[in-house]
Amino acid sequence: MIINYNNKTFRPISNTENGETSNETIFKYRQEENILTSEYSGGKIKYGHLIGLVDKDGNIEMRYHQVNEKGELMTGICKSKPEILKNGKIRLHESWEWTSGDKSKGKSIIEEQ
């Protein structure tokens, strides 16, 4: 099954302590062919943007940058693996790593709204 993320909205349901997203963060996904983009904001994030590539199984490899509430520019990389829930919505299991700041790693889960 080919997954298309175009015009889908996601919200985090969990994140590790060193992450900046929360259930107040809203991601609006756009996809053209295998190129995925998203603008996001909410919670500790004033504004963020990501760009990624979607493979044939719906996995996403992405880069992101965001400005947090402290006015810092933060950057990172993320790999997301999709799970289709019983209700047909998509849950993404994300493994991410800061490429700025302390360069720490984390895991988060976001769900289609």
C-alpha positions in Angstrom: 0.0 0.0 0.0 1.4 3.4 -1.0 1.0 6.0 1.7 0.4 9.6 0.7 0.7 12.2 3.4 -0.6 15.1 1.4 -3.0 17.4 3.3 -2.8 15.3 6.5 -2.4 16.9 10.0 -0.4 15.2 12.7 0.0 15.8 16.5 2.6 14.3 18.8 1.3 11.8 21.4 4.7 11.1 23.0 8.3 12.5 22.9 11.4 12.0 24.9 12.5 14.7 27.4 15.1 16.3 25.1 12.6 17.0 22.4 10.7 20.2 21.8 7.4 19.0 20.3 4.4 18.3 22.5 0.7 17.6 22.0 0.3 21.3 21.4 2.4 21.1 18.2 0.5 20.7 14.9 2.2 19.4 11.8 0.5 20.1 8.4 2.0 17.7 5.8 2.2 18.3 2.1 3.4 15.7 -0.4 4.2 15.9 -4.1 5.5 12.6 -5.6 8.0 11.4 -3.0 8.8 14.8 -1.6 7.3 15.6 1.8 7.2 19.1 3.4 5.5 20.3 6.5 5.1 23.6 8.5 4.6 23.2 12.2 4.2 25.2 15.4 2.8 25.1 18.9 4.0 24.5 22.4 7.7 25.3 22.7 8.0 25.8 18.9 7.3 29.2 17.4 7.8 28.0 13.8 9.3 24.9 12.2 9.7 23.4 8.7 10.7 20.0 7.5 11.5 18.4 4.2 11.8 14.7 3.5 11.6 11.8 1.1 9.0 9.1 1.3 9.9 5.6 0.2 7.6 2.9 -1.3 6.8 1.6 2.2 5.8 5.0 3.5 9.0 5.5 5.6 10.2 9.1 5.7 13.7 10.4 5.9 13.7 14.1 6.8 15.6 17.1 7.9 14.0 19.8 10.1 14.6 23.2 11.5 12.7 25.2 13.9 12.8 28.4 16.1 11.8 27.6 19.7 10.2 29.9 22.3 13.7 30.9 23.5 14.4 32.3 20.0 17.0 29.6 19.2 17.3 28.0 15.8 17.4 24.3 16.2 18.1 21.7 13.5 17.8 17.9 13.2 17.3 14.7 11.3 14.5 12.2 11.7 13.4 8.8 10.3 9.7 8.0 10.6 8.1 4.6 10.2 4.3 4.4 9.5 1.8 2.2 11.3 -1.8 2.1 10.0 -4.2 2.1 12.9 -7.5 0.2 13.0 -9.4 3.4 12.2 -7.3 3.9 9.1 -5.3 6.8 10.5 -1.5 6.9 10.3 0.8 6.8 13.4 4.4 7.6 12.8 7.2 6.2 14.9 10.0 8.6 14.8 13.7 8.3 15.7 15.4 11.8 15.6 18.7 13.4 16.4 19.6 17.1 16.9 22.3 18.4 14.6 22.5 21.5 16.7 22.7 22.1 20.5 23.7 19.0 22.5 23.3 16.6 19.4 21.2 14.3 21.5 18.8 11.6 20.1 15.2 10.8 20.9 12.1 9.1 19.9 8.6 10.4 19.4 5.2 9.2 18.1 2.8 11.4 16.1 -0.7 10.5 15.0 -2.9 11.7 12.2 -5.7 13.9 13.4 
